Amino acid sequence: MERFGWMATGKRAALLVGIASMLSVASGSVAVHAQAAAPDPLKFATNTPMVVGFQVLADKTKDWEEYWSSLRALCAKSESADLKAFGETLTKMYKVDQAFTMQDGKATTLYLLWLDSPSTVLSYQPVPVLFTEPAGFNAGKEGSKLTQPDAMALFEKFKVSFHSIGVSWKLGKVGG
């Protein structure tokens, strides 16, 4: 039994092409909106304690540590209460005393950032906090105390040392 026997072949083909077009446009639209709205994995919605692990290129650990130290210092000098509070969350960074070799063959070192009460205002990624978040430094923009060249120099330390985010664990309290 023919399903679309009541339609002529040309109309059937046109209908199928039309449906396929609508589905591809709709799915493309959804994909574009999903990409645009992809959540920042290092901007937290709650201040539940957590640990974030960063895999850092083993030969660039000095740059990594200088990035976080400089970011903490900038936050401490800031007039913004949000940036000061953010900087205070960056004080518990630990280095795992074990080397790792990634699948790409690169030697990495694991750093763990212990966040007792993570910021829900600022991302722990450098680009948003340095350049784009309204509560961030907004480097190079009018009224910012952080210049574009200084922010780029700081970002470069992060960029040359960062390999990947290894883990991000929310912690739950056990017991009373």
GIWORA-V589662 format. One record per pair of residues at least 6 apart in sequence whose C-alpha atoms are under 6 Angstrom apart, sorted by the first residue. I is the first residue (numbers start at 0). J is the second residue. D is the distance in whole Angstrom. If there is no record, write none. Layout:
BEGIN
I/J/D ; I/J/D
END
This chain:
BEGIN
41/122/5 ; 41/123/5 ; 42/122/4 ; 43/119/5 ; 44/119/5 ; 46/116/5 ; 46/117/5 ; 47/116/6 ; 48/114/6 ; 48/115/4 ; 48/116/5 ; 48/170/5 ; 49/114/5 ; 49/168/5 ; 49/169/4 ; 49/170/5 ; 50/112/6 ; 50/113/5 ; 50/114/6 ; 50/167/6 ; 50/168/5 ; 51/111/6 ; 51/112/5 ; 51/166/6 ; 51/167/4 ; 52/110/6 ; 52/111/4 ; 52/164/6 ; 52/165/5 ; 52/166/5 ; 53/109/6 ; 53/110/5 ; 53/163/6 ; 53/164/5 ; 53/165/5 ; 54/107/6 ; 54/108/6 ; 54/109/5 ; 54/162/5 ; 54/163/5 ; 54/164/6 ; 54/165/6 ; 55/107/5 ; 55/108/5 ; 55/160/6 ; 55/161/5 ; 55/162/5 ; 56/107/4 ; 56/160/5 ; 56/162/6 ; 57/106/5 ; 57/107/4 ; 57/108/5 ; 59/160/5 ; 62/156/5 ; 63/157/6 ; 63/160/6 ; 66/156/6 ; 66/157/6 ; 71/86/5 ; 74/82/5 ; 74/83/5 ; 74/86/5 ; 75/83/5 ; 85/118/6 ; 91/112/6 ; 91/113/5 ; 92/111/6 ; 92/112/4 ; 93/110/5 ; 93/111/5 ; 94/110/4 ; 95/109/5 ; 98/108/6 ; 99/106/6 ; 99/107/5 ; 100/106/4 ; 128/135/5 ; 129/136/5 ; 129/137/6 ; 129/138/6 ; 130/137/4 ; 130/138/5 ; 131/137/6 ; 138/145/5 ; 138/146/5 ; 138/147/5 ; 139/146/5 ; 139/147/4
END
